[in-house]
C-alpha cells in the first residue's frame, strides 16, 4: 500500500511539483537579466520627399552588489523548505496508511466475529425452536432468540458498513480509486 501511495497519492505529486518550482525559481533568480535589443524607425517627409530614420538599441540591466547570489540563496532556501514539507507529507501519508490498514484489519476481524455471533444466534434460535416444540421452552424464550438473531444481523451489517467505509478511506489515501477490497 505504501508503494502504491508513493506512486499515486496526489499530495505527494503536488509536493514534488512545489520542489521543482522552487528549484526553477532559484535557478532563474541567480541568472543575469536578459538584454533587450530593438529597432525603431520613422519616415519623415519633407518637401514631398521621404526619408527614413532608423535606430537600433541594445539595453542591459546590470545587477551589482551580489544581489543575484542573494536572490538565488533565498529561493534555494525556499526549495529546501519545500523538500522538508515533501518529506513531512510522505510521513503523513505513511502514517495515514498504517492507521487505515489497522482500521481495516480491525473492521475485517469485527465482520468475522459478527458473522460467528450471528451463526451462534441462529443456532440458538434453532435449539430454542426445538425446545419449544417439545415443551421445554416457552414463547418468550422463542421471541428472545429471534430478537438475538435480528440484533446479530444488524450488528453484522453495521460491521460490514464500517469495513467498507474504512476501506474507502484507505484507498483514498493510497490514491488508487478502483482498488478492490482485500483481506
KAQUI-V793442 format. One record per pair of residues at least 4 apart in sequence whose C-alpha atoms are under 7 Angstrom apart, sorted by the first residue. I is the first residue (numbers start at 1). J is the second residue. Records with the same first field share a line. If there is no record, write none. Layout:
I = J  J
//
This chain:
1 = 5  174
2 = 6  94  97
3 = 7
4 = 8  174
5 = 9  174  175
6 = 12
8 = 174  175  176
9 = 13  173  174  175
10 = 14  175
11 = 15
12 = 16  86  89  90
13 = 17
14 = 18
15 = 19  86
16 = 20  86
17 = 21
18 = 22  82
19 = 23  79  82  83
20 = 24
21 = 25
22 = 26  75  78  79
23 = 27  76  79
24 = 28
25 = 29  75
26 = 30  72  75  76
27 = 31  72
29 = 68  71  72
30 = 68  69  71  72
31 = 68
33 = 61
34 = 60
35 = 58  59  60
36 = 58  59  60
37 = 57  58  59
38 = 56  57  58
39 = 55  56  57
40 = 54  55  56
41 = 52  53  54  55
42 = 52  53  54
43 = 50  51  52  53
44 = 50  51  52
45 = 49  50  51
46 = 50
63 = 67
66 = 70
67 = 71
68 = 72
69 = 73
70 = 74
71 = 75
72 = 76
73 = 77
74 = 78
75 = 79
76 = 80
77 = 81
78 = 82
79 = 83
80 = 84
81 = 85
82 = 86
83 = 87
84 = 88
85 = 89
86 = 90
87 = 91
88 = 92
89 = 93
90 = 94
91 = 95
92 = 96
93 = 97  173
94 = 98
95 = 99
96 = 100  173
97 = 101  170  173
98 = 102
99 = 103
100 = 104  166  170
101 = 105  170
102 = 106
103 = 107  166
104 = 108  163  166  167
105 = 109
106 = 110
107 = 111  159  162  163
108 = 112  163
109 = 113
110 = 114  159
111 = 115  156  159  160
112 = 116
113 = 117
114 = 118  152  155  156
115 = 119  156
116 = 120
117 = 121  152
118 = 122  149  152  153
119 = 123
120 = 124
121 = 125  148  149
122 = 126  149
123 = 127
124 = 128  145
125 = 129  145  146
126 = 130
127 = 131
128 = 132  137  142  145
129 = 133  142
130 = 134
131 = 135  136  137
132 = 136  137  138
137 = 141
138 = 142
139 = 143
140 = 144
141 = 145
142 = 146
143 = 147
144 = 148
145 = 149
146 = 150
147 = 151
148 = 152
149 = 153
150 = 154
151 = 155
152 = 156
153 = 157
154 = 158
155 = 159
156 = 160
157 = 161
158 = 162
159 = 163
160 = 164
161 = 165
162 = 166
163 = 167
164 = 168
165 = 169
166 = 170
167 = 171  181
168 = 172
169 = 173
170 = 174
171 = 175  176  177  179
172 = 176  177
//
